[in-house]
Every structure is written in C-alpha cells, then in structure tokens.
Amino acid sequence: MKNFYGTMTMNRIAMTTSLLIILLLGGCDIFSSVDDSDREGSDINRQQLRKLSASEQIMVEGSNDFAFNLLHKLNEKEQGHSYFVSPLSISTAFSMAINGARGETFEQMRDFFGYSELNLEEINQANRELIDLLTQLDPKVVMNIANSIWYRQGVSVKPEFLDNNREYLGAEVEEMDFSDPGAPDIINAWIEESTEGMIEEMIDQIDGDVIMFLINAIYFNGDWTIQFDPEKTREEPFYLQDGSTVNVPLMRARDEFRTYRDERWTALDLWYGEAGFSFTALLPNGDGDLTERVADLTAERFAAITDQLSEETVDIYVPRFELEYEIEDFPGDLIDMGLTLPFGSGADFTGIADLALEISDVMHKAVIELDETGSEAAAATVIEIRETSAGGDQIGVVRLDRPFLFFIRENSSNTILFMGSYTGLAE
C-alpha cells in the first residue's frame, strides 16, 4: 500500500488552502456595490426542506461530533499548517464496515461515530435517507456520493453484508483477482471517475493478506449564488500566525451575506446554488490564535453560530486557492481518538466473512479548488481489511486575510461535508 499521507499540493497560488471560510469585519468602502445582474439569485426563496427523521438527526449530530473531534486532532497534529478533509466521506466508509462488525467491535464503532441510540437497521436507513437528501437537494449543485466494495476472488463474503451495503449505501460490489498486477489500477480508476478526476490514485499495491477494500468517494461542485468579479481580484497580503505575510489572490464582493460575530469568532456564510448548500468560514476575533481557538470549538458551538447567522451588507475578501491533503497515519489518529477494536487482532468482523479480519489501513485524501465562480471539491476514503495471522445599516468588512477555518455544509440538516483550515502555510 503506497504511503500517501501528509502530502499537500498548492498549484495556482503559493501557500493557499482549504474549504470553509470565516470572517473579519471592519469598516471600509473600497469598491462600489455590484450591479443587480451580479447578484442574481441572492433573493432566492430557500424553502424549508423536509424535517429530518429521528434517526437522521442522530446520525447528523453524531457525524458532526466526529467532525469536530477530528478537527481537534488535525489542529494539534498540523501545528498551524493547512489541511482539508471530508468527515462525511470517512463516516460513510465506516458505515459500510459497521455492517460487518459484531459484538463489542460493532458497539465501539457505533458509539465512536455517535450512533449509540441506533440499531444496525436504523443506521442503514438513516444513511439511505441522508444520501438521498444530499444528492437530490439542488439541481444547480453537483453532489455525488459513491460507495464500492472490492473483495478478493474466492473469499466467501456473507450475502447479508453485501446486500445491506448495496441496498442502503448504493455500494457497487466487485469480486476480483487481487494478485493481478492491474487490480490497483482498476480500483484507482473507479476512484478517479467517482471524483471527476480530482483524485487519481490511492492504492499502489495489494498485499497477499488483504481481502477487501471499502471505498467512499464524494464529489461536490457548486457555483456561488452571488459570484465574485474576477476583475476585482487582487494580490494582497495574507497575515500568517507568526506575524509575517505572503501575497495571495483575494477575491472581493459587496452584497448581502449571512454573518455572525461574538467575542471569539466572526462567521461568514456564502450560499451555493439555490437550495441548502453553503460555505461557512470562521475567523478568530481579537488576538485569538486559530490553533488555540479551535481546541475549544465543538459541534454544539458551531451549530449555535450557524443558527444565529443573519443577513447584512458587507464587503468580503476571500482567498482564491487550491488545496490537496492526505492524512498521515490515519489509523493511529483514529486509535488515539478511541476507535481501537477494529484495528486489532480482537476485531470481530464475522458479519463480513467467517474469518479473523481486522482493519489494517484507512486512507483519506481530499482536494478543493475555490475561485470566483464557486467551489469544486472531492474526497475519497479507503478502508483496507485483511485477514489476521493469528450590525445595523453600516457597511462592514470581512477580510479572510489571516488564518481561518472553513466548512462546506448542507443547511437544513447542518451536515458538514468538508472542512479545513487555511493558514497560508503548506506542510
């Protein structure tokens, strides 16, 4: 298995990164208001979507709790560098694995992802409903979620495991000869196709004791409801945590955007399309250091902030960037966070096959491109399973010109699809 972890690539912009942006407000009148043609769609009536079922609500809350636990881990791990991940991709991949877990392994995985109040059937049904909601929400936003199972030829995989993942998670299932040198290329081609070419390769070789890969791929492509004028983008300083600066392309616009501010955070929310998807940025207020401030941010606090967003006319400045990130030693992080049983010889995956199985590796890679038109993002999670041997009317200003957090989320459920930190520093 190739070690893809810890790699960051920034293409167009030196030292630019991530997906969710948070704001800074002041007073400044640098450019005139956009024409009515520029803000077409800003007055869209975003109707309230169907109410989430009780199981869906539990799943979303659990997924978001996991998202912020992972955020804290990456914040500590990366020490001021940028990162970008999809907690939804990770939790969805593990939902496939949960269908094969039994006993204490099932209970720990279920509790780790916040589904302790749900049985397996309820977890599966909530996944099905949530996938349908996210992928059918807005015809002007592309939101694709794909799952697949690849297992070694000759392994007697239990039909119930495969059927549940097909029915509830829409998983494609393929039995294949893992000893064929071309097998990794076939799996990588599926990942590339499912992420519209944004993620090309995650598997280098397949070891002899590997019996299965569970793979989730997510692709998002949304245009801003209120777009930025490329002619107004300027190279301007971005202030790093150590006080130094780098120049980045700052996009700018003035219009009505949803914002929130308190003593600790300023938040900016930018709509995609015409339904429920948005980009939310969180910027520390005052002398707050992003790394220190993130340690206290929870799913509950994030929900309280997004619940209090209100529309106001502001000038906003947002970096244009590209970011590619892979988590280094992801199994070690998950074990540190409390998910231990699936990775050891005591794991119970007899719901997959009557073999001694364990999760031997978890790989996660995410890519985002953000510009004046909108955002394109993709993520893939690979779980490798092997057989064990034994304000008012005044014009405010939001300048994302210093380190901030950012999220791409669906508003009616508040599901976090992607999240990251933009600090101006690559690895």
C-alpha positions as CSV (number, residue, x, y, z in Angstrom):
1,M,0.0,0.0,0.0
2,K,1.5,3.3,-1.0
3,N,2.0,5.9,1.7
4,F,0.1,8.9,0.5
5,Y,-0.2,10.6,3.9
6,G,1.0,14.1,4.8
7,T,1.2,15.5,1.3
8,M,0.0,18.9,0.4
9,T,0.0,20.4,-3.1
10,M,-0.8,24.0,-3.9
11,N,-0.9,24.7,-7.6
12,R,-2.0,28.1,-8.7
13,I,-1.5,30.0,-5.5
14,A,1.6,30.0,-3.3
15,M,0.5,28.9,0.1
16,T,-3.2,28.9,-0.3
17,T,-5.6,26.3,1.0
18,S,-9.0,24.9,2.2
19,L,-12.7,25.0,2.0
20,L,-14.6,26.8,4.8
21,I,-14.1,30.5,5.4
22,I,-14.6,32.7,8.4
23,L,-14.8,36.4,8.5
24,L,-13.4,39.6,9.8
25,L,-15.4,42.7,9.9
26,G,-14.4,46.4,9.9
27,G,-15.4,49.5,8.0
28,C,-14.1,50.2,4.5
29,D,-15.6,51.3,1.2
30,I,-13.2,50.2,-1.4
31,F,-15.4,49.2,-4.3
32,S,-19.0,50.1,-5.3
33,S,-21.9,47.7,-4.9
34,V,-22.3,45.1,-7.5
35,D,-24.9,45.5,-10.3
36,D,-28.2,43.8,-10.0
37,S,-27.1,41.4,-12.7
38,D,-24.1,40.4,-10.5
39,R,-26.3,39.5,-7.6
40,E,-28.9,37.5,-9.5
41,G,-30.2,34.7,-7.3
42,S,-29.4,36.5,-4.0
43,D,-33.1,36.9,-3.3
44,I,-33.9,33.2,-3.8
45,N,-36.6,31.9,-1.5
46,R,-34.9,28.9,0.1
47,Q,-37.8,26.9,1.3
48,Q,-37.5,24.7,4.4
49,L,-36.8,21.2,3.4
50,R,-38.4,18.1,4.9
51,K,-37.9,17.6,8.5
52,L,-35.2,15.1,9.4
53,S,-36.3,11.8,10.8
54,A,-35.2,11.0,14.4
55,S,-32.6,8.5,13.1
56,E,-31.3,11.0,10.6
57,Q,-31.0,13.7,13.3
58,I,-29.0,11.3,15.5
59,M,-26.8,10.4,12.5
60,V,-26.1,14.0,11.6
61,E,-25.3,15.0,15.2
62,G,-23.0,12.0,15.6
63,S,-21.3,12.7,12.3
64,N,-20.7,16.4,13.2
65,D,-19.4,15.4,16.7
66,F,-16.9,13.1,15.0
67,A,-16.0,16.0,12.6
68,F,-15.0,18.3,15.4
69,N,-13.1,15.5,17.2
70,L,-11.2,15.0,14.0
71,L,-10.8,18.8,13.6
72,H,-9.2,19.0,17.1
73,K,-6.8,16.1,16.2
74,L,-5.7,17.6,12.9
75,N,-5.4,21.1,14.5
76,E,-3.0,19.6,17.1
77,K,-1.2,17.4,14.5
78,E,-0.6,20.0,11.8
79,Q,0.6,22.8,14.1
80,G,-0.5,25.8,12.1
81,H,-0.4,24.2,8.6
82,S,-3.4,24.0,6.3
83,Y,-5.5,20.8,6.0
84,F,-8.7,19.7,4.3
85,V,-10.8,16.6,4.8
86,S,-14.4,15.2,4.4
87,P,-15.7,13.8,7.7
88,L,-18.8,12.7,5.8
89,S,-16.7,10.5,3.5
90,I,-14.9,9.0,6.4
91,S,-18.1,8.2,8.4
92,T,-19.9,6.9,5.3
93,A,-17.0,4.5,4.6
94,F,-17.1,3.2,8.2
95,S,-20.9,2.8,7.8
96,M,-20.1,0.1,5.3
97,A,-17.7,-1.5,7.7
98,I,-20.2,-1.3,10.6
99,N,-22.5,-3.7,8.6
100,G,-19.8,-6.4,9.0
101,A,-18.9,-5.7,12.7
102,R,-20.3,-7.8,15.5
103,G,-20.2,-7.7,19.3
104,E,-18.0,-5.2,21.1
105,T,-16.4,-4.1,17.8
106,F,-19.9,-3.1,16.5
107,E,-20.7,-1.3,19.7
108,Q,-17.5,0.7,19.8
109,M,-17.7,1.7,16.1
110,R,-21.4,2.7,16.5
111,D,-20.6,4.7,19.7
112,F,-17.5,6.3,18.2
113,F,-19.5,7.8,15.3
114,G,-22.3,8.9,17.6
115,Y,-24.9,6.3,16.7
116,S,-25.3,4.8,20.1
117,E,-29.1,5.2,20.1
118,L,-29.5,3.3,16.8
119,N,-29.5,-0.3,15.9
120,L,-28.0,-1.5,12.6
121,E,-31.2,-1.3,10.6
122,E,-31.8,2.3,11.8
123,I,-28.2,3.3,10.9
124,N,-28.6,1.9,7.4
125,Q,-32.0,3.5,6.9
126,A,-30.7,6.9,8.1
127,N,-27.7,6.6,5.8
128,R,-30.0,5.9,2.8
129,E,-32.3,8.9,3.6
130,L,-29.4,11.3,4.2
131,I,-27.7,10.3,1.0
132,D,-30.9,10.8,-0.9
133,L,-31.3,14.2,0.7
134,L,-27.8,15.5,0.0
135,T,-27.6,14.2,-3.6
136,Q,-31.1,15.3,-4.7
137,L,-31.2,18.7,-2.9
138,D,-30.3,21.2,-5.5
139,P,-30.2,20.7,-9.3
140,K,-27.8,23.6,-9.6
141,V,-25.2,21.9,-7.3
142,V,-23.5,18.6,-8.2
143,M,-23.3,16.5,-5.0
144,N,-22.4,12.9,-5.7
145,I,-21.8,10.1,-3.1
146,A,-20.4,6.8,-4.4
147,N,-19.6,3.6,-2.5
148,S,-17.9,0.4,-3.5
149,I,-16.7,-2.9,-2.1
150,W,-13.9,-4.8,-3.7
151,Y,-13.1,-8.3,-2.4
152,R,-10.6,-11.0,-3.1
153,Q,-11.6,-13.7,-5.5
154,G,-12.6,-16.9,-3.7
155,V,-13.4,-15.3,-0.3
156,S,-16.9,-16.3,0.9
157,V,-18.3,-12.9,1.8
158,K,-21.6,-13.2,3.6
159,P,-24.5,-12.1,1.3
160,E,-26.3,-10.1,4.0
161,F,-23.2,-7.8,4.3
162,L,-23.1,-7.2,0.6
163,D,-26.9,-6.8,0.3
164,N,-27.2,-4.3,3.1
165,N,-24.4,-2.1,1.6
166,R,-26.0,-2.4,-1.9
167,E,-29.5,-1.5,-0.7
168,Y,-28.8,1.2,1.8
169,L,-25.5,2.7,0.7
170,G,-25.8,2.1,-3.0
171,A,-22.4,0.2,-3.0
172,E,-21.1,-1.3,-6.1
173,V,-19.7,-4.8,-5.4
174,E,-16.8,-6.4,-7.3
175,E,-15.0,-9.7,-6.8
176,M,-11.6,-9.5,-8.3
177,D,-8.2,-11.2,-8.5
178,F,-6.1,-9.1,-6.2
179,S,-2.9,-10.9,-7.4
180,D,-3.4,-9.4,-10.8
181,P,-0.9,-6.5,-11.2
182,G,-3.6,-4.5,-12.9
183,A,-6.0,-4.7,-9.9
184,P,-4.9,-1.5,-8.2
185,D,-5.3,0.4,-11.5
186,I,-8.9,-0.8,-11.8
187,I,-9.8,0.4,-8.3
188,N,-8.0,3.7,-8.7
189,A,-9.9,4.2,-12.0
190,W,-13.1,3.9,-10.1
191,I,-12.0,6.5,-7.5
192,E,-10.9,8.8,-10.3
193,E,-14.2,8.5,-12.2
194,S,-16.2,9.0,-9.0
195,T,-14.3,12.2,-8.1
196,E,-14.4,13.6,-11.6
197,G,-10.7,13.2,-12.0
198,M,-9.8,15.2,-8.9
199,I,-8.3,12.1,-7.1
200,E,-6.4,9.8,-9.3
201,E,-4.6,7.3,-7.2
202,M,-4.8,5.9,-3.7
203,I,-3.8,2.2,-4.0
204,D,-0.3,1.3,-5.1
205,Q,-0.2,-2.4,-4.5
206,I,-2.3,-5.1,-2.7
207,D,-0.6,-7.3,-0.2
208,G,-1.4,-11.0,-0.1
209,D,-3.4,-11.0,3.1
210,V,-5.7,-8.1,2.1
211,I,-9.2,-9.5,1.4
212,M,-11.3,-6.3,0.9
213,F,-11.4,-2.6,0.3
214,L,-14.4,-0.5,1.3
215,I,-14.3,2.8,-0.6
216,N,-16.3,6.0,-0.4
217,A,-16.0,8.9,-2.8
218,I,-17.6,12.3,-2.6
219,Y,-17.7,14.9,-5.3
220,F,-19.1,18.5,-4.9
221,N,-19.3,21.2,-7.5
222,G,-21.3,24.3,-6.7
223,D,-21.4,27.9,-8.1
224,W,-21.7,30.8,-5.7
225,T,-25.2,32.2,-5.7
226,I,-23.5,35.6,-5.6
227,Q,-20.3,35.3,-7.7
228,F,-17.1,37.3,-7.5
229,D,-16.0,39.5,-10.3
230,P,-12.5,38.2,-11.5
231,E,-11.5,41.8,-12.5
232,K,-11.7,42.8,-8.8
233,T,-9.4,40.0,-7.6
234,R,-6.1,41.5,-6.3
235,E,-2.8,40.1,-5.0
236,E,-2.8,41.2,-1.3
237,P,-1.0,40.3,1.9
238,F,-2.2,37.3,3.9
239,Y,-1.1,37.6,7.6
240,L,0.4,34.4,9.0
241,Q,0.2,33.4,12.7
242,D,3.9,34.4,13.2
243,G,3.2,38.0,12.0
244,S,4.8,37.6,8.6
245,T,2.9,37.9,5.3
246,V,2.6,36.2,2.0
247,N,0.7,37.5,-1.1
248,V,-2.4,35.7,-2.2
249,P,-5.2,36.5,-4.7
250,L,-8.1,38.0,-2.6
251,M,-11.5,37.9,-4.3
252,R,-13.9,40.7,-3.3
253,A,-17.6,41.5,-3.4
254,R,-20.1,43.7,-1.7
255,D,-23.6,42.3,-1.2
256,E,-26.0,40.9,1.4
257,F,-24.3,37.9,3.1
258,R,-25.1,36.0,6.2
259,T,-22.7,36.8,9.1
260,Y,-22.3,36.4,12.8
261,R,-19.9,37.8,15.4
262,D,-19.2,37.4,19.1
263,E,-16.1,37.9,21.3
264,R,-14.4,34.8,19.9
265,W,-15.5,34.3,16.3
266,T,-16.6,36.2,13.2
267,A,-18.5,33.9,10.8
268,L,-19.3,34.4,7.1
269,D,-21.7,32.2,5.1
270,L,-21.8,32.1,1.3
271,W,-24.6,30.3,-0.5
272,Y,-24.2,27.8,-3.4
273,G,-26.9,27.3,-6.0
274,E,-30.5,27.8,-4.8
275,A,-31.1,25.3,-2.1
276,G,-29.3,24.4,1.1
277,F,-25.5,24.2,0.5
278,S,-23.2,26.9,1.8
279,F,-19.6,27.7,2.6
280,T,-19.1,28.8,6.2
281,A,-15.9,30.5,7.4
282,L,-14.9,31.1,11.0
283,L,-12.3,33.8,11.8
284,P,-10.9,34.3,15.3
285,N,-11.6,37.7,16.7
286,G,-9.3,39.9,18.7
287,D,-5.8,38.5,19.5
288,G,-7.1,34.9,19.2
289,D,-4.7,32.3,17.7
290,L,-6.5,30.0,15.4
291,T,-4.7,26.9,16.7
292,E,-5.6,27.7,20.3
293,R,-9.2,28.8,19.5
294,V,-10.0,25.6,17.5
295,A,-9.3,23.5,20.6
296,D,-12.5,24.9,22.2
297,L,-14.8,24.7,19.2
298,T,-17.4,21.9,19.3
299,A,-20.2,20.7,17.1
300,E,-22.7,22.3,19.5
301,R,-20.9,25.7,19.4
302,F,-20.7,25.5,15.6
303,A,-24.5,24.8,15.5
304,A,-25.2,27.7,17.8
305,I,-23.1,30.0,15.5
306,T,-24.8,28.9,12.3
307,D,-28.2,29.2,13.9
308,Q,-27.6,32.9,14.6
309,L,-26.3,33.9,11.1
310,S,-28.1,37.0,9.9
311,E,-28.0,38.8,6.6
312,E,-26.2,42.1,6.3
313,T,-24.5,44.1,3.6
314,V,-20.7,43.6,3.8
315,D,-17.6,43.9,1.8
316,I,-15.9,40.5,1.8
317,Y,-12.4,39.4,0.8
318,V,-11.9,35.7,0.2
319,P,-8.7,33.9,-0.9
320,R,-8.7,32.0,-4.2
321,F,-6.9,28.8,-3.7
322,E,-6.3,25.1,-4.4
323,L,-5.5,22.5,-1.7
324,E,-4.8,18.8,-1.7
325,Y,-4.3,17.0,1.6
326,E,-3.8,13.4,2.8
327,I,-3.9,12.3,6.4
328,E,-0.7,10.8,7.6
329,D,-1.0,7.7,9.8
330,F,-4.8,7.9,9.9
331,P,-5.3,4.6,11.8
332,G,-3.1,6.0,14.5
333,D,-5.2,9.1,14.8
334,L,-8.4,7.1,15.0
335,I,-6.9,4.8,17.7
336,D,-5.9,7.9,19.7
337,M,-9.4,9.2,19.4
338,G,-10.8,6.0,20.9
339,L,-11.5,3.7,17.9
340,T,-9.3,0.7,18.9
341,L,-11.1,-2.6,18.4
342,P,-11.4,-2.6,14.6
343,F,-7.6,-2.4,14.2
344,G,-6.5,-5.2,16.5
345,S,-6.5,-9.0,16.4
346,G,-9.5,-8.9,18.7
347,A,-11.7,-7.3,16.0
348,D,-14.9,-9.0,15.2
349,F,-15.9,-8.7,11.5
350,T,-17.7,-12.0,11.3
351,G,-20.6,-10.2,9.6
352,I,-18.3,-10.0,6.6
353,A,-16.9,-13.5,6.5
354,D,-16.1,-16.4,8.8
355,L,-12.5,-15.3,9.0
356,A,-10.3,-13.5,11.5
357,L,-10.4,-10.0,10.0
358,E,-9.2,-6.5,11.0
359,I,-9.0,-3.1,9.5
360,S,-5.3,-2.8,8.5
361,D,-5.3,0.7,7.0
362,V,-7.5,3.7,6.5
363,M,-6.6,6.3,3.8
364,H,-8.2,9.6,3.3
365,K,-7.5,12.2,0.6
366,A,-9.3,15.5,-0.2
367,V,-8.9,18.1,-2.8
368,I,-10.6,21.6,-3.2
369,E,-10.4,24.3,-5.8
370,L,-12.1,27.6,-4.9
371,D,-12.3,30.6,-7.2
372,E,-14.6,33.4,-8.3
373,T,-17.2,31.1,-9.8
374,G,-17.6,28.6,-6.9
375,S,-16.0,25.6,-5.4
376,E,-15.1,22.1,-6.6
377,A,-14.2,19.5,-4.1
378,A,-13.7,15.8,-3.8
379,A,-12.7,13.3,-1.2
380,A,-12.1,9.6,-1.0
381,T,-11.8,7.2,1.9
382,V,-10.3,3.7,1.6
383,I,-10.7,1.1,4.4
384,E,-8.4,-1.8,3.9
385,I,-9.4,-5.1,5.6
386,R,-7.1,-8.0,5.9
387,E,-7.1,-11.5,7.4
388,T,-5.1,-11.5,10.6
389,S,-2.4,-14.0,11.2
390,A,-3.4,-15.3,14.3
391,G,-24.7,45.1,12.8
392,G,-27.0,47.9,11.7
393,D,-27.1,49.5,8.3
394,Q,-23.4,50.4,8.2
395,I,-21.2,48.6,5.7
396,G,-19.0,46.1,7.4
397,V,-15.9,44.4,6.0
398,V,-14.9,40.7,6.1
399,R,-11.3,40.1,5.1
400,L,-10.1,36.5,5.2
401,D,-6.6,37.6,5.2
402,R,-5.3,35.7,8.2
403,P,-5.7,32.0,9.3
404,F,-9.3,30.8,9.3
405,L,-11.5,27.6,9.4
406,F,-13.9,26.8,6.6
407,F,-16.7,24.3,6.1
408,I,-19.0,23.2,3.3
409,R,-22.3,22.1,4.8
410,E,-25.9,21.4,4.0
411,N,-28.1,23.9,6.0
412,S,-31.3,22.0,6.6
413,S,-29.5,19.1,8.3
414,N,-26.3,21.1,9.1
415,T,-24.3,18.1,7.8
416,I,-20.7,19.0,7.4
417,L,-19.5,17.7,4.0
418,F,-16.0,19.1,4.0
419,M,-13.9,21.1,6.5
420,G,-10.4,22.6,6.7
421,S,-8.1,25.3,7.9
422,Y,-6.4,27.9,5.8
423,T,-3.3,29.3,7.4
424,G,-1.2,30.3,4.5
425,L,1.3,27.6,5.3
426,A,1.9,24.4,3.4
427,E,3.5,21.4,5.0
